[in-house]
Amino acid sequence: MNILITGASSGIGRGLAVSYAAAGHNVIAIGRNKVALDELAILGISCIQLDLVNLDAVREQSALLNKTLNNLDLAILNAGNCEYLDISSFDAALIKRVFDANVISFANSLELVLPLLRKSRNPHLVGVASIAGYLPLSRAEAYGASKAAIIYLLDTLAIDLAKENILVTTINPGFVKTPLTAKNDFPMPFAIDVNAATRIIQRGIEQKKIEIHFPFRLTLVIKLLGLLPRRWWRYLGKFLVR
């Protein structure tokens, strides 16, 4: 398969790139960290250093890929970042940074991959969101809202792309031990390592699941809380302050 992965410099994206390449697939890894990409290139992975927030740069790269690649069978849009808000000093710039990194880069990535997916016989679009998008969590005004936007976007894409036979999968991870979550200053219940997350994601993709969420015990609790009335969310949220 021809597979493109964004956010491949570290964490889940890197784990997936390495695993798929080891299985013999043609992997195109997109990221910003040149040193990390050079390490992937040693493994035979095609690497592209690209700021996905820059739409002009994305369009330029899209034109190049369309000339050199026949199609994409699988696109995994994983790029993103996380920052938490201190409500005592509300920072609109922080929210913009997070939405640029998570939502705008996601939209730009879609412009990059959709033309190539349309050329595949069995195209599969996969987007990485988060369980933070399920319901409000303290300090996650920016991150949670951006992931909720991605969940909504993927669900809508699934409807609109169904007529083109493009399968859409949403990945909603809980806590995964990555360089990004290493910055967290709070406990991370049921956290799993990147290798475990990679295996779960690949298995779900192979099974053509419409949603992949993990770890199960944590996502089950969050999903059940999401069924409660909004008033209950707000009450319980007081006890989840980080």
BAPASE-457341 format. One record per residue (C-alpha): x, y, z; residue in three letters; residue number from 1. Coordinates in nm, 3 decimals, padded with zeros to 5 digits. Layout:
BEGIN
px; py; pz; code; pos
X; Y; Z; ala; NUM
...
***
This chain:
BEGIN
px; py; pz; code; pos
00.000; 00.000; 00.000; met; 1
00.093; 00.363; -00.046; asn; 2
00.055; 00.520; 00.298; ile; 3
00.093; 00.886; 00.399; leu; 4
00.126; 00.979; 00.767; ile; 5
00.135; 01.333; 00.906; thr; 6
00.288; 01.415; 01.242; gly; 7
00.537; 01.136; 01.180; ala; 8
00.832; 01.296; 01.360; ser; 9
00.744; 01.144; 01.697; ser; 10
00.486; 00.960; 01.905; gly; 11
00.203; 00.769; 01.741; ile; 12
00.284; 00.898; 01.393; gly; 13
00.642; 00.778; 01.412; arg; 14
00.535; 00.442; 01.555; gly; 15
00.292; 00.387; 01.269; leu; 16
00.544; 00.495; 01.004; ala; 17
00.809; 00.255; 01.133; val; 18
00.564; -00.034; 01.170; ser; 19
00.408; 00.003; 00.825; tyr; 20
00.749; 00.042; 00.660; ala; 21
00.873; -00.273; 00.834; ala; 22
00.574; -00.458; 00.688; ala; 23
00.687; -00.361; 00.338; gly; 24
00.451; -00.073; 00.262; his; 25
00.553; 00.244; 00.080; asn; 26
00.536; 00.505; 00.357; val; 27
00.548; 00.881; 00.313; ile; 28
00.616; 01.054; 00.645; ala; 29
00.538; 01.422; 00.691; ile; 30
00.670; 01.622; 00.984; gly; 31
00.856; 01.937; 01.086; arg; 32
01.152; 01.792; 01.275; asn; 33
01.429; 01.736; 01.020; lys; 34
01.650; 01.532; 01.254; val; 35
01.364; 01.292; 01.332; ala; 36
01.273; 01.266; 00.964; leu; 37
01.633; 01.189; 00.871; asp; 38
01.622; 00.898; 01.117; glu; 39
01.309; 00.766; 00.945; leu; 40
01.470; 00.806; 00.604; ala; 41
01.744; 00.562; 00.710; ile; 42
01.467; 00.301; 00.742; leu; 43
01.366; 00.352; 00.379; gly; 44
01.076; 00.585; 00.454; ile; 45
01.011; 00.874; 00.215; ser; 46
01.017; 01.188; 00.429; cys; 47
00.882; 01.537; 00.366; ile; 48
00.960; 01.829; 00.596; gln; 49
00.648; 02.045; 00.584; leu; 50
00.460; 02.294; 00.802; asp; 51
00.101; 02.185; 00.748; leu; 52
-00.034; 02.516; 00.879; val; 53
00.116; 02.687; 00.573; asn; 54
-00.146; 02.629; 00.303; leu; 55
00.073; 02.764; 00.022; asp; 56
00.348; 02.517; 00.114; ala; 57
00.093; 02.235; 00.136; val; 58
-00.044; 02.316; -00.209; arg; 59
00.306; 02.325; -00.354; glu; 60
00.378; 01.983; -00.204; gln; 61
00.043; 01.853; -00.327; ser; 62
00.135; 01.942; -00.685; ala; 63
00.465; 01.755; -00.649; leu; 64
00.305; 01.445; -00.496; leu; 65
00.042; 01.428; -00.768; asn; 66
00.322; 01.414; -01.025; lys; 67
00.526; 01.145; -00.847; thr; 68
00.263; 00.926; -00.678; leu; 69
-00.007; 00.728; -00.857; asn; 70
-00.241; 00.708; -00.560; asn; 71
-00.277; 00.686; -00.184; leu; 72
-00.440; 00.382; -00.029; asp; 73
-00.422; 00.503; 00.330; leu; 74
-00.382; 00.853; 00.474; ala; 75
-00.336; 00.892; 00.850; ile; 76
-00.374; 01.255; 00.959; leu; 77
-00.207; 01.263; 01.297; asn; 78
-00.030; 01.600; 01.322; ala; 79
-00.121; 01.815; 01.619; gly; 80
-00.020; 01.976; 01.945; asn; 81
-00.155; 02.026; 02.295; cys; 82
-00.151; 02.326; 02.527; glu; 83
-00.363; 02.375; 02.837; tyr; 84
-00.532; 02.701; 02.930; leu; 85
-00.487; 02.884; 03.261; asp; 86
-00.831; 03.035; 03.311; ile; 87
-00.694; 03.300; 03.550; ser; 88
-00.514; 03.462; 03.256; ser; 89
-00.719; 03.373; 02.949; phe; 90
-00.495; 03.359; 02.644; asp; 91
-00.668; 03.386; 02.306; ala; 92
-00.334; 03.342; 02.129; ala; 93
-00.299; 02.997; 02.289; leu; 94
-00.635; 02.892; 02.147; ile; 95
-00.532; 03.014; 01.802; lys; 96
-00.204; 02.822; 01.822; arg; 97
-00.381; 02.500; 01.915; val; 98
-00.649; 02.539; 01.648; phe; 99
-00.383; 02.616; 01.387; asp; 100
-00.182; 02.307; 01.486; ala; 101
-00.481; 02.074; 01.516; asn; 102
-00.767; 02.195; 01.296; val; 103
-00.615; 02.417; 01.027; ile; 104
-00.331; 02.171; 00.965; ser; 105
-00.591; 01.894; 00.944; phe; 106
-00.794; 02.082; 00.684; ala; 107
-00.480; 02.162; 00.484; asn; 108
-00.380; 01.796; 00.499; ser; 109
-00.716; 01.697; 00.355; leu; 110
-00.648; 01.916; 00.054; glu; 111
-00.319; 01.729; 00.015; leu; 112
-00.447; 01.371; 00.043; val; 113
-00.800; 01.364; -00.098; leu; 114
-00.702; 01.391; -00.467; pro; 115
-00.462; 01.099; -00.426; leu; 116
-00.707; 00.890; -00.223; leu; 117
-00.961; 00.930; -00.502; arg; 118
-00.720; 00.747; -00.734; lys; 119
-00.709; 00.435; -00.514; ser; 120
-00.937; 00.134; -00.550; arg; 121
-00.979; 00.101; -00.173; asn; 122
-00.908; 00.443; -00.020; pro; 123
-00.903; 00.484; 00.356; his; 124
-00.886; 00.819; 00.537; leu; 125
-00.791; 00.805; 00.906; val; 126
-00.788; 01.102; 01.142; gly; 127
-00.648; 01.119; 01.493; val; 128
-00.864; 01.313; 01.738; ala; 129
-00.882; 01.242; 02.114; ser; 130
-01.118; 01.136; 02.391; ile; 131
-01.082; 01.500; 02.502; ala; 132
-01.325; 01.576; 02.221; gly; 133
-01.602; 01.369; 02.381; tyr; 134
-01.692; 01.609; 02.662; leu; 135
-01.559; 01.916; 02.847; pro; 136
-01.247; 01.868; 03.059; leu; 137
-01.086; 02.129; 03.280; ser; 138
-00.808; 02.337; 03.119; arg; 139
-00.879; 02.173; 02.781; ala; 140
-01.076; 02.465; 02.637; glu; 141
-00.841; 02.484; 02.339; ala; 142
-00.726; 02.124; 02.298; tyr; 143
-01.064; 01.960; 02.365; gly; 144
-01.250; 02.202; 02.139; ala; 145
-01.001; 02.143; 01.857; ser; 146
-01.039; 01.766; 01.887; lys; 147
-01.419; 01.794; 01.902; ala; 148
-01.395; 01.988; 01.576; ala; 149
-01.190; 01.709; 01.418; ile; 150
-01.439; 01.443; 01.534; ile; 151
-01.725; 01.642; 01.379; tyr; 152
-01.527; 01.702; 01.061; leu; 153
-01.445; 01.333; 01.021; leu; 154
-01.805; 01.227; 01.083; asp; 155
-01.924; 01.472; 00.818; thr; 156
-01.654; 01.360; 00.575; leu; 157
-01.765; 01.000; 00.628; ala; 158
-02.112; 01.096; 00.503; ile; 159
-01.997; 01.305; 00.208; asp; 160
-01.719; 01.068; 00.094; leu; 161
-01.926; 00.749; 00.120; ala; 162
-02.051; 00.792; -00.237; lys; 163
-01.686; 00.788; -00.350; glu; 164
-01.617; 00.469; -00.156; asn; 165
-01.367; 00.644; 00.072; ile; 166
-01.376; 00.484; 00.416; leu; 167
-01.329; 00.727; 00.706; val; 168
-01.201; 00.621; 01.048; thr; 169
-01.174; 00.835; 01.361; thr; 170
-00.908; 00.751; 01.621; ile; 171
-00.978; 00.875; 01.973; asn; 172
-00.684; 00.785; 02.198; pro; 173
-00.667; 00.832; 02.570; gly; 174
-00.328; 00.891; 02.727; phe; 175
-00.032; 00.759; 02.527; val; 176
00.323; 00.798; 02.657; lys; 177
00.478; 01.030; 02.399; thr; 178
00.705; 01.337; 02.408; pro; 179
00.386; 01.546; 02.390; leu; 180
00.217; 01.392; 02.695; thr; 181
00.547; 01.391; 02.886; ala; 182
00.481; 01.762; 02.943; lys; 183
00.155; 01.693; 03.128; asn; 184
00.157; 01.804; 03.491; asp; 185
-00.124; 01.574; 03.606; phe; 186
-00.183; 01.197; 03.646; pro; 187
-00.263; 01.007; 03.325; met; 188
-00.484; 00.708; 03.412; pro; 189
-00.444; 00.391; 03.204; phe; 190
-00.163; 00.547; 02.997; ala; 191
-00.014; 00.307; 02.740; ile; 192
00.310; 00.318; 02.543; asp; 193
00.343; 00.403; 02.174; val; 194
00.401; 00.043; 02.066; asn; 195
00.075; -00.069; 02.226; ala; 196
-00.112; 00.224; 02.072; ala; 197
00.038; 00.147; 01.730; thr; 198
-00.079; -00.215; 01.747; arg; 199
-00.433; -00.114; 01.846; ile; 200
-00.455; 00.143; 01.567; ile; 201
-00.319; -00.087; 01.298; gln; 202
-00.554; -00.366; 01.401; arg; 203
-00.851; -00.127; 01.390; gly; 204
-00.749; 00.003; 01.048; ile; 205
-00.717; -00.353; 00.915; glu; 206
-01.064; -00.429; 01.051; gln; 207
-01.197; -00.112; 00.881; lys; 208
-01.347; 00.021; 01.203; lys; 209
-01.520; 00.358; 01.186; ile; 210
-01.387; 00.449; 01.532; glu; 211
-01.082; 00.328; 01.722; ile; 212
-01.073; 00.432; 02.087; his; 213
-00.845; 00.321; 02.368; phe; 214
-00.765; 00.232; 02.641; pro; 215
-01.107; 00.072; 02.676; phe; 216
-01.158; 00.125; 03.049; arg; 217
-01.094; 00.497; 03.022; leu; 218
-01.289; 00.556; 02.702; thr; 219
-01.585; 00.358; 02.840; leu; 220
-01.603; 00.587; 03.143; val; 221
-01.575; 00.901; 02.929; ile; 222
-01.840; 00.778; 02.684; lys; 223
-02.079; 00.695; 02.970; leu; 224
-02.026; 01.038; 03.123; leu; 225
-02.105; 01.185; 02.783; gly; 226
-02.454; 01.031; 02.801; leu; 227
-02.537; 01.230; 03.114; leu; 228
-02.727; 01.561; 03.099; pro; 229
-02.508; 01.869; 03.051; arg; 230
-02.585; 01.989; 03.405; arg; 231
-02.426; 01.669; 03.540; trp; 232
-02.115; 01.717; 03.325; trp; 233
-02.063; 02.059; 03.474; arg; 234
-02.111; 01.930; 03.828; tyr; 235
-01.874; 01.634; 03.786; leu; 236
-01.622; 01.854; 03.609; gly; 237
-01.556; 02.035; 03.937; lys; 238
-01.398; 01.715; 04.069; phe; 239
-01.181; 01.668; 03.760; leu; 240
-00.992; 01.996; 03.787; val; 241
-00.625; 01.943; 03.710; arg; 242
***
